[in-house]
Amino acid sequence: MNDVNGAWSMVTTHADLFQGMFCYKPKMLCGDDVINLCQVNYGLQGSNDRSLEDTSIFGWELFLQAIEGNYFHKDVG
C-alpha cells in the first residue's frame, strides 16, 4: 500500500483516524435507528387506510420503546 503515495505509512501514523474504516465496532440499535431504516408509504389523509396505518405505526413505536426500555425479557425459550 505504500506504493500509492505512502498510504500504509499514513494509516499507521494516523491510526486513530482510520480505525473506523478498518475496525468493526458493534453498536446497539436504538428505536430511532430502526425507525430511520424504514420508510412508511401512507395512504391518503382521512382515508380508512390512513387511520389503520397510523394505528399500526403507533403500535410499532410503542413496541420499539418497550424493547429500548428493557420491558421485555431477552431470553427466548
mmJSON file of the N, C-alpha and C atoms, coordinates in Angstrom:
{"data_MODEL":{"atom_site":{
"group_PDB":["ATOM","ATOM","ATOM","ATOM","ATOM","ATOM","ATOM","ATOM","ATOM","ATOM","ATOM","ATOM","ATOM","ATOM","ATOM","ATOM","ATOM","ATOM","ATOM","ATOM","ATOM","ATOM","ATOM","ATOM","ATOM","ATOM","ATOM","ATOM","ATOM","ATOM","ATOM","ATOM","ATOM","ATOM","ATOM","ATOM","ATOM","ATOM","ATOM","ATOM","ATOM","ATOM","ATOM","ATOM","ATOM","ATOM","ATOM","ATOM","ATOM","ATOM","ATOM","ATOM","ATOM","ATOM","ATOM","ATOM","ATOM","ATOM","ATOM","ATOM","ATOM","ATOM","ATOM","ATOM","ATOM","ATOM","ATOM","ATOM","ATOM","ATOM","ATOM","ATOM","ATOM","ATOM","ATOM","ATOM","ATOM","ATOM","ATOM","ATOM","ATOM","ATOM","ATOM","ATOM","ATOM","ATOM","ATOM","ATOM","ATOM","ATOM","ATOM","ATOM","ATOM","ATOM","ATOM","ATOM","ATOM","ATOM","ATOM","ATOM","ATOM","ATOM","ATOM","ATOM","ATOM","ATOM","ATOM","ATOM","ATOM","ATOM","ATOM","ATOM","ATOM","ATOM","ATOM","ATOM","ATOM","ATOM","ATOM","ATOM","ATOM","ATOM","ATOM","ATOM","ATOM","ATOM","ATOM","ATOM","ATOM","ATOM","ATOM","ATOM","ATOM","ATOM","ATOM","ATOM","ATOM","ATOM","ATOM","ATOM","ATOM","ATOM","ATOM","ATOM","ATOM","ATOM","ATOM","ATOM","ATOM","ATOM","ATOM","ATOM","ATOM","ATOM","ATOM","ATOM","ATOM","ATOM","ATOM","ATOM","ATOM","ATOM","ATOM","ATOM","ATOM","ATOM","ATOM","ATOM","ATOM","ATOM","ATOM","ATOM","ATOM","ATOM","ATOM","ATOM","ATOM","ATOM","ATOM","ATOM","ATOM","ATOM","ATOM","ATOM","ATOM","ATOM","ATOM","ATOM","ATOM","ATOM","ATOM","ATOM","ATOM","ATOM","ATOM","ATOM","ATOM","ATOM","ATOM","ATOM","ATOM","ATOM","ATOM","ATOM","ATOM","ATOM","ATOM","ATOM","ATOM","ATOM","ATOM","ATOM","ATOM","ATOM","ATOM","ATOM","ATOM","ATOM","ATOM","ATOM","ATOM","ATOM","ATOM","ATOM","ATOM","ATOM","ATOM","ATOM","ATOM","ATOM","ATOM"],
"id":[1,2,3,4,5,6,7,8,9,10,11,12,13,14,15,16,17,18,19,20,21,22,23,24,25,26,27,28,29,30,31,32,33,34,35,36,37,38,39,40,41,42,43,44,45,46,47,48,49,50,51,52,53,54,55,56,57,58,59,60,61,62,63,64,65,66,67,68,69,70,71,72,73,74,75,76,77,78,79,80,81,82,83,84,85,86,87,88,89,90,91,92,93,94,95,96,97,98,99,100,101,102,103,104,105,106,107,108,109,110,111,112,113,114,115,116,117,118,119,120,121,122,123,124,125,126,127,128,129,130,131,132,133,134,135,136,137,138,139,140,141,142,143,144,145,146,147,148,149,150,151,152,153,154,155,156,157,158,159,160,161,162,163,164,165,166,167,168,169,170,171,172,173,174,175,176,177,178,179,180,181,182,183,184,185,186,187,188,189,190,191,192,193,194,195,196,197,198,199,200,201,202,203,204,205,206,207,208,209,210,211,212,213,214,215,216,217,218,219,220,221,222,223,224,225,226,227,228,229,230,231],
"type_symbol":["N","C","C","N","C","C","N","C","C","N","C","C","N","C","C","N","C","C","N","C","C","N","C","C","N","C","C","N","C","C","N","C","C","N","C","C","N","C","C","N","C","C","N","C","C","N","C","C","N","C","C","N","C","C","N","C","C","N","C","C","N","C","C","N","C","C","N","C","C","N","C","C","N","C","C","N","C","C","N","C","C","N","C","C","N","C","C","N","C","C","N","C","C","N","C","C","N","C","C","N","C","C","N","C","C","N","C","C","N","C","C","N","C","C","N","C","C","N","C","C","N","C","C","N","C","C","N","C","C","N","C","C","N","C","C","N","C","C","N","C","C","N","C","C","N","C","C","N","C","C","N","C","C","N","C","C","N","C","C","N","C","C","N","C","C","N","C","C","N","C","C","N","C","C","N","C","C","N","C","C","N","C","C","N","C","C","N","C","C","N","C","C","N","C","C","N","C","C","N","C","C","N","C","C","N","C","C","N","C","C","N","C","C","N","C","C","N","C","C","N","C","C","N","C","C","N","C","C","N","C","C"],
"label_atom_id":["N","CA","C","N","CA","C","N","CA","C","N","CA","C","N","CA","C","N","CA","C","N","CA","C","N","CA","C","N","CA","C","N","CA","C","N","CA","C","N","CA","C","N","CA","C","N","CA","C","N","CA","C","N","CA","C","N","CA","C","N","CA","C","N","CA","C","N","CA","C","N","CA","C","N","CA","C","N","CA","C","N","CA","C","N","CA","C","N","CA","C","N","CA","C","N","CA","C","N","CA","C","N","CA","C","N","CA","C","N","CA","C","N","CA","C","N","CA","C","N","CA","C","N","CA","C","N","CA","C","N","CA","C","N","CA","C","N","CA","C","N","CA","C","N","CA","C","N","CA","C","N","CA","C","N","CA","C","N","CA","C","N","CA","C","N","CA","C","N","CA","C","N","CA","C","N","CA","C","N","CA","C","N","CA","C","N","CA","C","N","CA","C","N","CA","C","N","CA","C","N","CA","C","N","CA","C","N","CA","C","N","CA","C","N","CA","C","N","CA","C","N","CA","C","N","CA","C","N","CA","C","N","CA","C","N","CA","C","N","CA","C","N","CA","C","N","CA","C","N","CA","C","N","CA","C","N","CA","C","N","CA","C","N","CA","C","N","CA","C"],
"label_alt_id":[null,null,null,null,null,null,null,null,null,null,null,null,null,null,null,null,null,null,null,null,null,null,null,null,null,null,null,null,null,null,null,null,null,null,null,null,null,null,null,null,null,null,null,null,null,null,null,null,null,null,null,null,null,null,null,null,null,null,null,null,null,null,null,null,null,null,null,null,null,null,null,null,null,null,null,null,null,null,null,null,null,null,null,null,null,null,null,null,null,null,null,null,null,null,null,null,null,null,null,null,null,null,null,null,null,null,null,null,null,null,null,null,null,null,null,null,null,null,null,null,null,null,null,null,null,null,null,null,null,null,null,null,null,null,null,null,null,null,null,null,null,null,null,null,null,null,null,null,null,null,null,null,null,null,null,null,null,null,null,null,null,null,null,null,null,null,null,null,null,null,null,null,null,null,null,null,null,null,null,null,null,null,null,null,null,null,null,null,null,null,null,null,null,null,null,null,null,null,null,null,null,null,null,null,null,null,null,null,null,null,null,null,null,null,null,null,null,null,null,null,null,null,null,null,null,null,null,null,null,null,null],
"label_comp_id":["MET","MET","MET","ASN","ASN","ASN","ASP","ASP","ASP","VAL","VAL","VAL","ASN","ASN","ASN","GLY","GLY","GLY","ALA","ALA","ALA","TRP","TRP","TRP","SER","SER","SER","MET","MET","MET","VAL","VAL","VAL","THR","THR","THR","THR","THR","THR","HIS","HIS","HIS","ALA","ALA","ALA","ASP","ASP","ASP","LEU","LEU","LEU","PHE","PHE","PHE","GLN","GLN","GLN","GLY","GLY","GLY","MET","MET","MET","PHE","PHE","PHE","CYS","CYS","CYS","TYR","TYR","TYR","LYS","LYS","LYS","PRO","PRO","PRO","LYS","LYS","LYS","MET","MET","MET","LEU","LEU","LEU","CYS","CYS","CYS","GLY","GLY","GLY","ASP","ASP","ASP","ASP","ASP","ASP","VAL","VAL","VAL","ILE","ILE","ILE","ASN","ASN","ASN","LEU","LEU","LEU","CYS","CYS","CYS","GLN","GLN","GLN","VAL","VAL","VAL","ASN","ASN","ASN","TYR","TYR","TYR","GLY","GLY","GLY","LEU","LEU","LEU","GLN","GLN","GLN","GLY","GLY","GLY","SER","SER","SER","ASN","ASN","ASN","ASP","ASP","ASP","ARG","ARG","ARG","SER","SER","SER","LEU","LEU","LEU","GLU","GLU","GLU","ASP","ASP","ASP","THR","THR","THR","SER","SER","SER","ILE","ILE","ILE","PHE","PHE","PHE","GLY","GLY","GLY","TRP","TRP","TRP","GLU","GLU","GLU","LEU","LEU","LEU","PHE","PHE","PHE","LEU","LEU","LEU","GLN","GLN","GLN","ALA","ALA","ALA","ILE","ILE","ILE","GLU","GLU","GLU","GLY","GLY","GLY","ASN","ASN","ASN","TYR","TYR","TYR","PHE","PHE","PHE","HIS","HIS","HIS","LYS","LYS","LYS","ASP","ASP","ASP","VAL","VAL","VAL","GLY","GLY","GLY"],
"label_asym_id":["A","A","A","A","A","A","A","A","A","A","A","A","A","A","A","A","A","A","A","A","A","A","A","A","A","A","A","A","A","A","A","A","A","A","A","A","A","A","A","A","A","A","A","A","A","A","A","A","A","A","A","A","A","A","A","A","A","A","A","A","A","A","A","A","A","A","A","A","A","A","A","A","A","A","A","A","A","A","A","A","A","A","A","A","A","A","A","A","A","A","A","A","A","A","A","A","A","A","A","A","A","A","A","A","A","A","A","A","A","A","A","A","A","A","A","A","A","A","A","A","A","A","A","A","A","A","A","A","A","A","A","A","A","A","A","A","A","A","A","A","A","A","A","A","A","A","A","A","A","A","A","A","A","A","A","A","A","A","A","A","A","A","A","A","A","A","A","A","A","A","A","A","A","A","A","A","A","A","A","A","A","A","A","A","A","A","A","A","A","A","A","A","A","A","A","A","A","A","A","A","A","A","A","A","A","A","A","A","A","A","A","A","A","A","A","A","A","A","A","A","A","A","A","A","A","A","A","A","A","A","A"],
"label_entity_id":["1","1","1","1","1","1","1","1","1","1","1","1","1","1","1","1","1","1","1","1","1","1","1","1","1","1","1","1","1","1","1","1","1","1","1","1","1","1","1","1","1","1","1","1","1","1","1","1","1","1","1","1","1","1","1","1","1","1","1","1","1","1","1","1","1","1","1","1","1","1","1","1","1","1","1","1","1","1","1","1","1","1","1","1","1","1","1","1","1","1","1","1","1","1","1","1","1","1","1","1","1","1","1","1","1","1","1","1","1","1","1","1","1","1","1","1","1","1","1","1","1","1","1","1","1","1","1","1","1","1","1","1","1","1","1","1","1","1","1","1","1","1","1","1","1","1","1","1","1","1","1","1","1","1","1","1","1","1","1","1","1","1","1","1","1","1","1","1","1","1","1","1","1","1","1","1","1","1","1","1","1","1","1","1","1","1","1","1","1","1","1","1","1","1","1","1","1","1","1","1","1","1","1","1","1","1","1","1","1","1","1","1","1","1","1","1","1","1","1","1","1","1","1","1","1","1","1","1","1","1","1"],
"label_seq_id":[1,1,1,2,2,2,3,3,3,4,4,4,5,5,5,6,6,6,7,7,7,8,8,8,9,9,9,10,10,10,11,11,11,12,12,12,13,13,13,14,14,14,15,15,15,16,16,16,17,17,17,18,18,18,19,19,19,20,20,20,21,21,21,22,22,22,23,23,23,24,24,24,25,25,25,26,26,26,27,27,27,28,28,28,29,29,29,30,30,30,31,31,31,32,32,32,33,33,33,34,34,34,35,35,35,36,36,36,37,37,37,38,38,38,39,39,39,40,40,40,41,41,41,42,42,42,43,43,43,44,44,44,45,45,45,46,46,46,47,47,47,48,48,48,49,49,49,50,50,50,51,51,51,52,52,52,53,53,53,54,54,54,55,55,55,56,56,56,57,57,57,58,58,58,59,59,59,60,60,60,61,61,61,62,62,62,63,63,63,64,64,64,65,65,65,66,66,66,67,67,67,68,68,68,69,69,69,70,70,70,71,71,71,72,72,72,73,73,73,74,74,74,75,75,75,76,76,76,77,77,77],
"pdbx_PDB_ins_code":[null,null,null,null,null,null,null,null,null,null,null,null,null,null,null,null,null,null,null,null,null,null,null,null,null,null,null,null,null,null,null,null,null,null,null,null,null,null,null,null,null,null,null,null,null,null,null,null,null,null,null,null,null,null,null,null,null,null,null,null,null,null,null,null,null,null,null,null,null,null,null,null,null,null,null,null,null,null,null,null,null,null,null,null,null,null,null,null,null,null,null,null,null,null,null,null,null,null,null,null,null,null,null,null,null,null,null,null,null,null,null,null,null,null,null,null,null,null,null,null,null,null,null,null,null,null,null,null,null,null,null,null,null,null,null,null,null,null,null,null,null,null,null,null,null,null,null,null,null,null,null,null,null,null,null,null,null,null,null,null,null,null,null,null,null,null,null,null,null,null,null,null,null,null,null,null,null,null,null,null,null,null,null,null,null,null,null,null,null,null,null,null,null,null,null,null,null,null,null,null,null,null,null,null,null,null,null,null,null,null,null,null,null,null,null,null,null,null,null,null,null,null,null,null,null,null,null,null,null,null,null],
"Cartn_x":[0.807,0.0,0.851,2.102,2.962,3.288,3.114,3.373,2.404,1.28,0.279,0.403,1.285,1.501,1.767,2.395,2.715,1.486,0.466,-0.831,-0.713,0.049,0.135,0.841,1.855,2.535,1.563,0.714,-0.274,-1.26,-1.683,-2.628,-1.995,-0.777,-0.141,0.215,0.551,0.873,-0.368,-1.477,-2.736,-3.785,-3.411,-4.276,-5.64,-5.669,-6.947,-7.933,-7.455,-8.337,-8.898,-8.145,-8.55,-9.202,-9.284,-9.8,-11.223,-12.083,-13.454,-13.553,-12.59,-12.591,-12.134,-11.199,-10.602,-11.03,-11.671,-12.033,-13.542,-14.094,-15.531,-15.84,-16.789,-17.237,-18.742,-19.163,-20.603,-21.294,-22.516,-23.295,-24.705,-25.229,-26.598,-27.53,-28.538,-29.525,-30.528,-30.901,-31.968,-33.234,-34.351,-35.616,-35.583,-34.969,-34.881,-34.082,-33.035,-32.255,-33.124,-33.947,-34.819,-35.869,-36.459,-37.467,-36.854,-35.62,-34.956,-34.596,-34.578,-34.314,-35.535,-36.699,-37.957,-38.527,-39.265,-39.985,-41.447,-42.31,-43.738,-44.383,-45.118,-45.869,-47.332,-47.727,-49.076,-50.112,-51.353,-52.492,-52.903,-54.001,-54.478,-54.945,-54.632,-55.063,-56.582,-57.095,-58.533,-59.154,-58.404,-58.95,-58.917,-59.683,-59.672,-58.29,-57.651,-56.299,-55.353,-55.446,-54.552,-54.77,-55.996,-56.308,-55.691,-55.814,-55.213,-53.693,-53.144,-51.686,-51.173,-51.881,-51.477,-51.492,-52.515,-52.604,-51.453,-51.144,-50.041,-48.696,-48.459,-47.192,-47.072,-48.169,-48.16,-47.795,-48.384,-48.073,-46.612,-46.11,-44.709,-43.77,-44.088,-43.255,-43.308,-44.485,-44.592,-43.754,-43.804,-43.013,-41.521,-41.051,-39.632,-39.238,-40.122,-39.84,-39.768,-40.638,-40.629,-39.331,-38.87,-37.608,-36.451,-36.463,-35.403,-35.369,-36.539,-36.626,-36.467,-36.135,-35.93,-37.17,-38.347,-39.574,-39.862,-39.049,-39.213,-38.006,-38.214,-37.084,-36.403,-35.11,-34.366,-34.127,-34.412,-34.229,-35.371,-35.038,-36.048,-35.96,-37.118,-37.131,-37.276],
"Cartn_y":[-1.201,0.0,1.267,1.152,2.333,2.829,1.965,2.389,3.48,3.592,4.603,5.752,6.671,7.87,7.565,6.438,6.109,5.894,5.285,5.138,4.366,3.264,2.472,3.242,4.001,4.832,5.866,6.414,7.377,6.71,5.482,4.756,4.458,3.969,3.619,4.853,5.935,7.163,7.789,7.703,8.302,7.21,6.181,5.016,5.387,6.361,6.746,7.29,7.951,8.49,7.39,6.312,5.237,4.052,4.101,2.971,2.59,3.561,3.274,2.605,2.836,2.257,0.793,0.471,-0.857,-1.753,-1.198,-1.976,-1.958,-3.118,-3.238,-2.832,-1.936,-1.517,-1.746,-2.808,-3.052,-1.933,-1.633,-0.572,-1.092,-0.907,-1.286,-0.333,-0.904,-0.076,0.447,1.687,2.239,2.302,2.602,2.66,3.622,4.772,5.761,5.223,4.431,3.832,2.91,2.097,1.161,1.928,2.94,3.749,4.402,4.878,5.534,4.567,3.257,2.263,2.014,2.402,2.116,3.375,3.183,4.288,3.875,4.668,4.365,5.099,4.368,4.969,5.011,6.137,6.305,6.407,6.012,6.231,7.694,8.018,9.398,9.835,11.076,11.65,11.583,11.08,10.993,9.68,8.838,7.562,6.525,5.465,4.374,3.734,3.604,3.035,3.857,5.15,6.038,5.893,5.751,5.573,4.272,3.19,1.917,1.993,2.707,2.87,3.637,4.694,5.469,4.601,3.767,2.861,1.861,1.329,0.364,0.998,2.19,2.879,3.199,3.623,3.92,2.661,1.525,0.266,-0.129,0.07,-0.235,0.616,1.907,2.803,2.425,2.02,1.562,0.298,-0.609,-1.833,-1.513,-0.617,-0.25,0.421,1.273,1.919,0.892,-0.115,-1.154,-1.949,-2.281,-3.007,-2.143,-0.881,0.037,0.207,0.206,0.376,-0.915,-2.008,-3.314,-3.816,-3.585,-4.071,-5.514,-6.099,-7.491,-8.283,-9.564,-10.444,-10.786,-10.777,-11.053,-12.543,-13.359,-14.802,-15.399,-16.277,-16.937,-18.428,-19.039,-20.489,-20.928],
"Cartn_z":[0.0,0.0,0.0,0.376,0.393,-1.006,-2.04,-3.419,-3.867,-3.202,-3.551,-2.554,-2.853,-2.033,-0.565,-0.263,1.125,1.981,1.394,2.073,3.389,3.399,4.625,5.735,5.382,6.386,6.962,6.097,6.56,7.522,7.187,8.038,9.394,9.394,10.671,11.49,10.842,11.554,12.182,11.497,11.969,12.188,12.937,13.132,13.708,14.602,15.214,14.183,13.156,12.12,11.213,11.037,10.127,10.847,12.149,12.917,12.502,12.318,11.911,10.55,9.697,8.36,8.373,9.256,9.246,10.41,11.415,12.608,12.812,13.042,13.283,14.715,14.879,16.203,16.283,16.962,17.056,17.817,17.411,18.051,18.261,19.446,19.722,18.978,18.327,17.648,18.656,18.516,19.338,18.474,19.092,18.372,17.2,17.394,16.309,15.125,15.405,14.317,13.477,14.144,13.425,12.631,13.232,12.524,11.294,11.412,10.283,9.159,9.455,8.421,7.541,8.027,7.337,6.714,5.65,5.031,4.929,5.518,5.508,4.344,3.528,2.432,2.847,3.37,3.892,2.775,3.118,2.234,2.31,1.649,1.635,3.017,3.367,4.641,4.741,5.863,6.076,5.618,4.924,4.449,5.572,5.404,6.38,6.443,5.289,5.262,6.128,6.011,6.755,8.26,8.672,10.085,10.612,9.845,10.236,10.235,9.263,9.19,10.407,10.783,11.957,13.214,13.339,14.486,14.481,13.303,13.19,13.532,13.024,13.293,14.777,15.384,16.81,17.601,17.248,17.908,17.725,16.526,16.22,17.069,17.205,18.005,19.481,19.974,21.364,21.589,20.626,20.707,20.783,19.924,19.93,21.248,21.768,23.051,24.172,24.13,25.15,25.102,23.908,23.773,24.267,23.881,24.272,25.794,26.419,27.867,28.643,27.94,28.559,29.293,28.73,29.328,28.956,28.095,27.686,28.153,28.425,28.723,27.41,27.398,26.175,25.977,27.016,26.892,26.09,25.177,24.376,24.668,24.91,25.096,26.497],
"occupancy":[1.0,1.0,1.0,1.0,1.0,1.0,1.0,1.0,1.0,1.0,1.0,1.0,1.0,1.0,1.0,1.0,1.0,1.0,1.0,1.0,1.0,1.0,1.0,1.0,1.0,1.0,1.0,1.0,1.0,1.0,1.0,1.0,1.0,1.0,1.0,1.0,1.0,1.0,1.0,1.0,1.0,1.0,1.0,1.0,1.0,1.0,1.0,1.0,1.0,1.0,1.0,1.0,1.0,1.0,1.0,1.0,1.0,1.0,1.0,1.0,1.0,1.0,1.0,1.0,1.0,1.0,1.0,1.0,1.0,1.0,1.0,1.0,1.0,1.0,1.0,1.0,1.0,1.0,1.0,1.0,1.0,1.0,1.0,1.0,1.0,1.0,1.0,1.0,1.0,1.0,1.0,1.0,1.0,1.0,1.0,1.0,1.0,1.0,1.0,1.0,1.0,1.0,1.0,1.0,1.0,1.0,1.0,1.0,1.0,1.0,1.0,1.0,1.0,1.0,1.0,1.0,1.0,1.0,1.0,1.0,1.0,1.0,1.0,1.0,1.0,1.0,1.0,1.0,1.0,1.0,1.0,1.0,1.0,1.0,1.0,1.0,1.0,1.0,1.0,1.0,1.0,1.0,1.0,1.0,1.0,1.0,1.0,1.0,1.0,1.0,1.0,1.0,1.0,1.0,1.0,1.0,1.0,1.0,1.0,1.0,1.0,1.0,1.0,1.0,1.0,1.0,1.0,1.0,1.0,1.0,1.0,1.0,1.0,1.0,1.0,1.0,1.0,1.0,1.0,1.0,1.0,1.0,1.0,1.0,1.0,1.0,1.0,1.0,1.0,1.0,1.0,1.0,1.0,1.0,1.0,1.0,1.0,1.0,1.0,1.0,1.0,1.0,1.0,1.0,1.0,1.0,1.0,1.0,1.0,1.0,1.0,1.0,1.0,1.0,1.0,1.0,1.0,1.0,1.0,1.0,1.0,1.0,1.0,1.0,1.0,1.0,1.0,1.0,1.0,1.0,1.0],
"B_iso_or_equiv":[0.0,0.0,0.0,0.0,0.0,0.0,0.0,0.0,0.0,0.0,0.0,0.0,0.0,0.0,0.0,0.0,0.0,0.0,0.0,0.0,0.0,0.0,0.0,0.0,0.0,0.0,0.0,0.0,0.0,0.0,0.0,0.0,0.0,0.0,0.0,0.0,0.0,0.0,0.0,0.0,0.0,0.0,0.0,0.0,0.0,0.0,0.0,0.0,0.0,0.0,0.0,0.0,0.0,0.0,0.0,0.0,0.0,0.0,0.0,0.0,0.0,0.0,0.0,0.0,0.0,0.0,0.0,0.0,0.0,0.0,0.0,0.0,0.0,0.0,0.0,0.0,0.0,0.0,0.0,0.0,0.0,0.0,0.0,0.0,0.0,0.0,0.0,0.0,0.0,0.0,0.0,0.0,0.0,0.0,0.0,0.0,0.0,0.0,0.0,0.0,0.0,0.0,0.0,0.0,0.0,0.0,0.0,0.0,0.0,0.0,0.0,0.0,0.0,0.0,0.0,0.0,0.0,0.0,0.0,0.0,0.0,0.0,0.0,0.0,0.0,0.0,0.0,0.0,0.0,0.0,0.0,0.0,0.0,0.0,0.0,0.0,0.0,0.0,0.0,0.0,0.0,0.0,0.0,0.0,0.0,0.0,0.0,0.0,0.0,0.0,0.0,0.0,0.0,0.0,0.0,0.0,0.0,0.0,0.0,0.0,0.0,0.0,0.0,0.0,0.0,0.0,0.0,0.0,0.0,0.0,0.0,0.0,0.0,0.0,0.0,0.0,0.0,0.0,0.0,0.0,0.0,0.0,0.0,0.0,0.0,0.0,0.0,0.0,0.0,0.0,0.0,0.0,0.0,0.0,0.0,0.0,0.0,0.0,0.0,0.0,0.0,0.0,0.0,0.0,0.0,0.0,0.0,0.0,0.0,0.0,0.0,0.0,0.0,0.0,0.0,0.0,0.0,0.0,0.0,0.0,0.0,0.0,0.0,0.0,0.0,0.0,0.0,0.0,0.0,0.0,0.0],
"pdbx_formal_charge":[null,null,null,null,null,null,null,null,null,null,null,null,null,null,null,null,null,null,null,null,null,null,null,null,null,null,null,null,null,null,null,null,null,null,null,null,null,null,null,null,null,null,null,null,null,null,null,null,null,null,null,null,null,null,null,null,null,null,null,null,null,null,null,null,null,null,null,null,null,null,null,null,null,null,null,null,null,null,null,null,null,null,null,null,null,null,null,null,null,null,null,null,null,null,null,null,null,null,null,null,null,null,null,null,null,null,null,null,null,null,null,null,null,null,null,null,null,null,null,null,null,null,null,null,null,null,null,null,null,null,null,null,null,null,null,null,null,null,null,null,null,null,null,null,null,null,null,null,null,null,null,null,null,null,null,null,null,null,null,null,null,null,null,null,null,null,null,null,null,null,null,null,null,null,null,null,null,null,null,null,null,null,null,null,null,null,null,null,null,null,null,null,null,null,null,null,null,null,null,null,null,null,null,null,null,null,null,null,null,null,null,null,null,null,null,null,null,null,null,null,null,null,null,null,null,null,null,null,null,null,null],
"auth_seq_id":[1,1,1,2,2,2,3,3,3,4,4,4,5,5,5,6,6,6,7,7,7,8,8,8,9,9,9,10,10,10,11,11,11,12,12,12,13,13,13,14,14,14,15,15,15,16,16,16,17,17,17,18,18,18,19,19,19,20,20,20,21,21,21,22,22,22,23,23,23,24,24,24,25,25,25,26,26,26,27,27,27,28,28,28,29,29,29,30,30,30,31,31,31,32,32,32,33,33,33,34,34,34,35,35,35,36,36,36,37,37,37,38,38,38,39,39,39,40,40,40,41,41,41,42,42,42,43,43,43,44,44,44,45,45,45,46,46,46,47,47,47,48,48,48,49,49,49,50,50,50,51,51,51,52,52,52,53,53,53,54,54,54,55,55,55,56,56,56,57,57,57,58,58,58,59,59,59,60,60,60,61,61,61,62,62,62,63,63,63,64,64,64,65,65,65,66,66,66,67,67,67,68,68,68,69,69,69,70,70,70,71,71,71,72,72,72,73,73,73,74,74,74,75,75,75,76,76,76,77,77,77],
"auth_comp_id":["MET","MET","MET","ASN","ASN","ASN","ASP","ASP","ASP","VAL","VAL","VAL","ASN","ASN","ASN","GLY","GLY","GLY","ALA","ALA","ALA","TRP","TRP","TRP","SER","SER","SER","MET","MET","MET","VAL","VAL","VAL","THR","THR","THR","THR","THR","THR","HIS","HIS","HIS","ALA","ALA","ALA","ASP","ASP","ASP","LEU","LEU","LEU","PHE","PHE","PHE","GLN","GLN","GLN","GLY","GLY","GLY","MET","MET","MET","PHE","PHE","PHE","CYS","CYS","CYS","TYR","TYR","TYR","LYS","LYS","LYS","PRO","PRO","PRO","LYS","LYS","LYS","MET","MET","MET","LEU","LEU","LEU","CYS","CYS","CYS","GLY","GLY","GLY","ASP","ASP","ASP","ASP","ASP","ASP","VAL","VAL","VAL","ILE","ILE","ILE","ASN","ASN","ASN","LEU","LEU","LEU","CYS","CYS","CYS","GLN","GLN","GLN","VAL","VAL","VAL","ASN","ASN","ASN","TYR","TYR","TYR","GLY","GLY","GLY","LEU","LEU","LEU","GLN","GLN","GLN","GLY","GLY","GLY","SER","SER","SER","ASN","ASN","ASN","ASP","ASP","ASP","ARG","ARG","ARG","SER","SER","SER","LEU","LEU","LEU","GLU","GLU","GLU","ASP","ASP","ASP","THR","THR","THR","SER","SER","SER","ILE","ILE","ILE","PHE","PHE","PHE","GLY","GLY","GLY","TRP","TRP","TRP","GLU","GLU","GLU","LEU","LEU","LEU","PHE","PHE","PHE","LEU","LEU","LEU","GLN","GLN","GLN","ALA","ALA","ALA","ILE","ILE","ILE","GLU","GLU","GLU","GLY","GLY","GLY","ASN","ASN","ASN","TYR","TYR","TYR","PHE","PHE","PHE","HIS","HIS","HIS","LYS","LYS","LYS","ASP","ASP","ASP","VAL","VAL","VAL","GLY","GLY","GLY"],
"auth_asym_id":["A","A","A","A","A","A","A","A","A","A","A","A","A","A","A","A","A","A","A","A","A","A","A","A","A","A","A","A","A","A","A","A","A","A","A","A","A","A","A","A","A","A","A","A","A","A","A","A","A","A","A","A","A","A","A","A","A","A","A","A","A","A","A","A","A","A","A","A","A","A","A","A","A","A","A","A","A","A","A","A","A","A","A","A","A","A","A","A","A","A","A","A","A","A","A","A","A","A","A","A","A","A","A","A","A","A","A","A","A","A","A","A","A","A","A","A","A","A","A","A","A","A","A","A","A","A","A","A","A","A","A","A","A","A","A","A","A","A","A","A","A","A","A","A","A","A","A","A","A","A","A","A","A","A","A","A","A","A","A","A","A","A","A","A","A","A","A","A","A","A","A","A","A","A","A","A","A","A","A","A","A","A","A","A","A","A","A","A","A","A","A","A","A","A","A","A","A","A","A","A","A","A","A","A","A","A","A","A","A","A","A","A","A","A","A","A","A","A","A","A","A","A","A","A","A","A","A","A","A","A","A"],
"auth_atom_id":["N","CA","C","N","CA","C","N","CA","C","N","CA","C","N","CA","C","N","CA","C","N","CA","C","N","CA","C","N","CA","C","N","CA","C","N","CA","C","N","CA","C","N","CA","C","N","CA","C","N","CA","C","N","CA","C","N","CA","C","N","CA","C","N","CA","C","N","CA","C","N","CA","C","N","CA","C","N","CA","C","N","CA","C","N","CA","C","N","CA","C","N","CA","C","N","CA","C","N","CA","C","N","CA","C","N","CA","C","N","CA","C","N","CA","C","N","CA","C","N","CA","C","N","CA","C","N","CA","C","N","CA","C","N","CA","C","N","CA","C","N","CA","C","N","CA","C","N","CA","C","N","CA","C","N","CA","C","N","CA","C","N","CA","C","N","CA","C","N","CA","C","N","CA","C","N","CA","C","N","CA","C","N","CA","C","N","CA","C","N","CA","C","N","CA","C","N","CA","C","N","CA","C","N","CA","C","N","CA","C","N","CA","C","N","CA","C","N","CA","C","N","CA","C","N","CA","C","N","CA","C","N","CA","C","N","CA","C","N","CA","C","N","CA","C","N","CA","C","N","CA","C","N","CA","C","N","CA","C","N","CA","C","N","CA","C","N","CA","C"],
"pdbx_PDB_model_num":[1,1,1,1,1,1,1,1,1,1,1,1,1,1,1,1,1,1,1,1,1,1,1,1,1,1,1,1,1,1,1,1,1,1,1,1,1,1,1,1,1,1,1,1,1,1,1,1,1,1,1,1,1,1,1,1,1,1,1,1,1,1,1,1,1,1,1,1,1,1,1,1,1,1,1,1,1,1,1,1,1,1,1,1,1,1,1,1,1,1,1,1,1,1,1,1,1,1,1,1,1,1,1,1,1,1,1,1,1,1,1,1,1,1,1,1,1,1,1,1,1,1,1,1,1,1,1,1,1,1,1,1,1,1,1,1,1,1,1,1,1,1,1,1,1,1,1,1,1,1,1,1,1,1,1,1,1,1,1,1,1,1,1,1,1,1,1,1,1,1,1,1,1,1,1,1,1,1,1,1,1,1,1,1,1,1,1,1,1,1,1,1,1,1,1,1,1,1,1,1,1,1,1,1,1,1,1,1,1,1,1,1,1,1,1,1,1,1,1,1,1,1,1,1,1,1,1,1,1,1,1]
}}}
